[in-house]
Amino acid sequence: MIFFGNICVGLLCLGALVMLRFVSNSVAQYDYIAAILFSLFLLPVLFGLFAAITWNGKMDFLGWPRLLQYGGAAIACLSLTVLMGVSAAVHGSGGREFPWAIRPFCPWAAYLVPLGMALIGFFWLNSGRFAFPEFLLRAAFGIVTAIALFSNVTLAVEIRRNLQRQAEEQTREDLLIVQQADPEKDFSRLLHYSSRFERPATRQLALQKILVTGPRFNALLTECLRAPVFQEGLTYLRDNDPPGDAVPLAEPARDAVVLSAERLRGEFASGRRLEDAEIESGVDSVLTVADKFSKQGVDFLPAVRGYRAAFDTPKYGKLPTASVKRLDAWIAAKSK
């Protein structure tokens, strides 16, 4: 295992050199992908080195069972890899996104972490040959690992904080858009914000403005359902009940399902990769609206069949099976 560990030392030194060259070059568009991939390559090398150290009983000073020692080494190596990889991935920005977790280590941790671990591992693994005091190596490894763990925890906190800030900013922007929207001129935009997935304050205001249109509501919604913004109309009908007589909206709703099928075929034909959530949302809108307005004397079965047939056109990527099965089940139930 000493020979294997020394091979890992050499690979870590090579990795440190590659990381140094990587963070020294000008920033490219997909640097973060390269940094992640190379860090993932170095992770098993780093663990291999400290697994060899553990195998030779040099972690027994902890007093832990050998299996637990391997687990501790794995956690330490993972933490070190995260620190190294993120430092490399954000070297172009200097870690401004994570001022407490990464900025102090960016970009030098990308190459000094693997180099430092290679030196610690080499002298620790070969301490008998070089008569190097192991307590210094243990202390160095423990300190660096503790710093990496602290950085990882802080990084998680900062990522959560950044996501919350982005969500709050988006909420303020959406609410401002709805506040400035004209009930008739921006009717389709207000329909978009009537979704049940919108923030309650934004949705409530959008619904209030939609109701302001009064007797013009059906005409405005019918126009949307037969226009390129038909999806906003379907979203409204999926998640809300019309304020007045729903019968005049049944045929426009069916027309919107037909337009949905045409758009879906066009998306597949273009080769654009559709996200599963996007497909599932579309299927949910079509079937919910079909169930709601089939009661108004309009046959939605041909339109839904056309929508289902769009999934059989040449496409890129795998379709979510649950959505296709849901369409098939609805069609089978209505065909009886």
C-alpha positions in Angstrom: 0.0 0.0 0.0 3.0 2.3 0.5 3.8 2.0 -3.2 0.2 2.7 -4.2 0.2 5.7 -1.8 3.3 7.1 -3.4 1.7 6.8 -6.9 -1.2 8.9 -5.5 1.4 11.4 -4.3 2.8 11.8 -7.8 -0.7 12.1 -9.3 -1.6 14.8 -6.8 1.6 16.8 -7.6 0.6 16.5 -11.3 -2.9 17.6 -10.5 -1.5 20.6 -8.6 0.5 21.6 -11.7 -2.5 21.3 -13.9 -4.6 23.4 -11.5 -2.0 26.1 -11.3 -1.9 26.3 -15.1 -5.7 26.3 -15.2 -6.3 29.2 -12.8 -3.4 31.1 -14.4 -5.0 31.2 -17.8 -7.6 33.6 -19.0 -11.2 32.9 -18.0 -13.3 30.9 -20.5 -17.0 30.3 -20.7 -17.1 26.7 -19.3 -14.2 26.9 -16.8 -16.5 25.8 -14.0 -17.3 22.5 -15.8 -13.6 21.8 -16.4 -12.8 22.6 -12.7 -15.6 20.3 -11.5 -14.5 17.4 -13.7 -10.8 17.7 -12.8 -11.6 17.9 -9.1 -13.8 14.8 -9.3 -10.8 13.1 -10.9 -8.5 14.2 -8.0 -11.0 13.1 -5.3 -10.3 9.3 -5.6 -6.6 10.0 -5.9 -6.7 12.0 -2.7 -8.7 9.4 -0.9 -6.4 6.7 -2.2 -3.4 8.4 -0.6 -5.1 8.7 2.8 -6.6 5.2 2.5 -3.1 3.9 2.2 -2.0 5.9 5.2 -5.0 4.5 7.2 -4.2 0.9 5.9 -0.7 1.2 7.4 -2.2 2.1 10.8 -1.1 5.7 10.9 -4.6 6.9 11.8 -4.8 4.5 14.8 -3.9 7.4 17.1 -7.6 8.5 16.8 -8.7 5.4 18.7 -11.4 4.8 16.2 -12.3 1.4 14.5 -10.5 1.0 11.2 -13.8 1.3 9.2 -14.6 4.6 10.9 -11.1 5.8 10.1 -11.7 5.2 6.4 -15.0 7.1 6.7 -13.3 10.1 8.4 -10.6 10.1 5.6 -13.3 10.1 3.0 -15.1 13.0 4.6 -11.9 15.0 4.9 -10.9 14.3 1.2 -14.4 15.3 0.0 -14.2 18.6 2.0 -10.8 19.3 0.6 -11.9 18.5 -2.9 -14.9 20.9 -2.6 -12.7 23.7 -1.4 -10.2 23.0 -4.2 -12.8 22.6 -6.9 -14.9 25.7 -6.1 -11.8 27.8 -5.8 -10.8 26.8 -9.3 -14.4 27.1 -10.7 -14.8 30.7 -9.5 -11.3 31.9 -10.0 -12.4 34.3 -12.7 -14.6 36.3 -10.3 -12.2 36.0 -7.4 -14.9 34.3 -5.3 -17.0 37.5 -4.9 -20.2 35.4 -4.8 -19.0 33.7 -1.6 -17.0 36.3 0.3 -16.6 34.3 3.5 -16.4 30.8 2.2 -14.3 30.9 -1.0 -12.8 34.4 -1.5 -10.0 34.0 1.1 -8.9 30.8 -0.7 -9.4 31.8 -4.4 -7.5 30.9 -6.5 -4.6 29.6 -4.5 -6.4 26.7 -2.9 -7.0 25.1 -6.3 -3.3 24.1 -6.6 -2.0 24.4 -3.0 -4.5 22.0 -1.6 -3.5 19.0 -3.8 0.2 20.0 -3.4 0.0 20.4 0.3 -1.9 17.1 0.7 0.7 15.4 -1.5 3.6 16.6 0.7 1.8 15.8 4.0 0.8 12.3 2.6 4.3 11.6 1.3 6.1 12.3 4.6 3.4 10.7 6.6 3.3 7.5 4.5 7.1 7.3 4.5 7.7 8.7 8.0 9.7 5.7 9.1 12.2 6.2 6.2 12.7 9.9 6.8 12.3 9.9 10.6 9.8 12.8 10.2 7.7 13.5 13.4 4.2 12.3 12.7 2.5 14.6 15.2 3.4 17.6 12.9 1.8 15.8 9.9 -1.3 14.9 11.9 -1.6 18.5 13.1 -1.2 19.9 9.6 -3.7 17.5 8.2 -6.2 18.2 11.0 -5.9 22.0 10.6 -6.3 22.0 6.8 -9.2 19.6 7.0 -10.9 21.7 9.7 -10.5 24.8 7.5 -11.9 23.0 4.5 -14.9 21.8 6.6 -15.6 25.3 7.9 -15.4 26.6 4.3 -17.8 23.9 3.1 -20.4 24.8 5.8 -20.0 28.5 5.2 -20.4 27.9 1.4 -23.7 26.0 2.0 -24.9 28.9 4.1 -23.9 31.5 1.5 -25.5 29.5 -1.3 -28.8 29.3 0.6 -28.6 33.0 1.4 -27.9 33.9 -2.3 -30.8 31.8 -3.4 -33.1 33.4 -0.9 -32.0 36.9 -2.0 -32.6 36.0 -5.7 -36.0 34.7 -4.8 -36.9 37.9 -2.9 -35.6 40.0 -5.8 -37.6 38.0 -8.3 -40.7 38.4 -6.1 -40.3 42.2 -6.0 -39.8 42.4 -9.7 -42.9 40.3 -10.4 -45.0 42.3 -8.0 -43.8 45.5 -9.6 -44.7 44.2 -13.1 -48.2 43.3 -11.9 -48.6 46.7 -10.2 -47.7 48.5 -13.4 -49.8 46.3 -15.7 -52.9 47.7 -17.4 -55.8 45.3 -16.9 -56.8 45.3 -20.6 -53.6 46.2 -22.4 -51.5 43.7 -20.4 -54.3 41.2 -19.9 -52.2 38.2 -21.0 -49.3 39.2 -18.7 -51.7 39.3 -15.8 -53.0 35.8 -16.8 -49.4 34.5 -16.5 -49.2 35.7 -12.9 -52.5 34.1 -12.0 -50.8 30.7 -11.7 -51.1 28.8 -8.4 -47.3 28.6 -8.3 -46.9 32.4 -8.0 -46.3 34.2 -4.8 -49.6 34.8 -3.0 -49.3 38.6 -3.0 -48.4 38.7 -6.7 -51.2 36.3 -7.7 -53.8 38.0 -5.6 -53.0 41.4 -7.2 -53.0 39.9 -10.7 -56.4 38.3 -10.1 -57.8 41.5 -8.8 -56.7 43.4 -11.9 -58.1 40.6 -14.1 -61.5 41.0 -12.5 -61.4 44.7 -13.1 -62.1 44.0 -16.8 -65.7 43.0 -15.8 -67.9 42.3 -18.9 -64.8 42.5 -21.1 -63.3 39.4 -19.4 -64.7 36.7 -21.7 -63.7 38.6 -24.8 -60.2 39.3 -23.6 -59.6 35.7 -22.5 -61.1 34.3 -25.7 -58.7 36.5 -27.7 -55.8 35.2 -25.6 -56.8 31.5 -26.0 -56.7 31.8 -29.8 -53.5 33.8 -30.0 -49.8 32.9 -29.5 -50.3 33.7 -25.8 -52.8 30.8 -25.4 -50.6 29.2 -22.7 -51.3 32.1 -20.4 -55.0 31.6 -20.9 -54.7 27.9 -20.2 -52.8 28.6 -17.1 -55.5 30.9 -15.8 -58.3 28.4 -16.6 -56.3 25.5 -15.0 -55.8 27.3 -11.7 -58.9 29.6 -11.5 -62.6 29.7 -12.1 -63.9 32.3 -14.5 -65.9 35.1 -12.8 -68.9 34.8 -15.1 -70.5 32.3 -17.5 -67.9 29.7 -18.4 -69.8 28.3 -21.4 -68.5 30.8 -24.0 -65.0 29.9 -23.0 -65.3 26.2 -23.7 -64.6 26.3 -27.4 -61.7 28.8 -27.2 -60.2 26.5 -24.5 -60.4 23.6 -26.9 -58.8 25.7 -29.6 -56.0 26.5 -27.1 -55.4 22.7 -26.6 -55.1 22.4 -30.4 -52.6 25.2 -30.5 -50.7 23.5 -27.7 -50.3 20.4 -29.8 -49.1 22.4 -32.7 -46.5 24.2 -30.6 -45.4 20.9 -29.0 -44.8 19.4 -32.5 -42.9 22.4 -33.5 -40.7 22.2 -30.4 -39.9 18.6 -31.0 -39.2 19.2 -34.7 -36.7 22.0 -33.8 -34.7 19.7 -31.6 -35.0 21.9 -28.5 -34.7 19.9 -25.3 -37.8 20.3 -23.3 -37.4 20.0 -19.5 -39.6 17.4 -17.8 -41.2 20.1 -15.6 -42.2 22.0 -18.7 -43.8 18.9 -20.3 -45.6 18.0 -17.1 -46.9 21.5 -16.7 -48.3 21.4 -20.2 -50.0 18.1 -19.8 -51.5 19.2 -16.5 -52.9 22.4 -18.1 -54.4 20.5 -21.0 -56.1 17.8 -19.0 -57.3 20.0 -16.2 -58.9 22.4 -18.6 -60.3 19.6 -20.7 -61.9 18.1 -17.6 -63.3 21.4 -16.4 -64.8 22.5 -19.8 -66.0 19.1 -21.1 -69.0 19.7 -18.9 -69.9 22.7 -21.0 -71.0 20.5 -24.0 -67.7 20.7 -25.9 -65.9 17.6 -27.0 -62.2 17.8 -26.0 -61.3 14.3 -26.9 -60.1 15.0 -30.5 -58.0 17.9 -29.3 -56.4 15.9 -26.5 -55.7 13.0 -28.9 -53.9 15.5 -31.2 -51.9 16.7 -28.2 -51.0 13.1 -27.3 -50.0 12.4 -30.9 -47.5 15.2 -30.8 -45.5 13.1 -28.4 -45.0 10.4 -31.1 -43.3 12.8 -33.5 -39.5 12.5 -33.8 -38.1 14.1 -30.7 -34.8 14.8 -28.8 -34.4 13.3 -25.4 -36.6 11.0 -23.2 -40.1 12.0 -22.3 -41.4 11.8 -18.8 -43.3 8.5 -18.7 -45.8 9.6 -16.1 -47.1 12.4 -18.3 -47.5 10.2 -21.3 -49.3 7.6 -19.2 -51.6 10.2 -17.8 -52.6 11.4 -21.3 -53.2 7.8 -22.3 -55.3 7.1 -19.3 -57.4 10.2 -19.8 -58.0 9.3 -23.5 -58.9 5.7 -22.7 -61.4 6.8 -20.0 -63.1 9.4 -22.3 -63.2 7.0 -25.3 -65.5 4.5 -23.5 
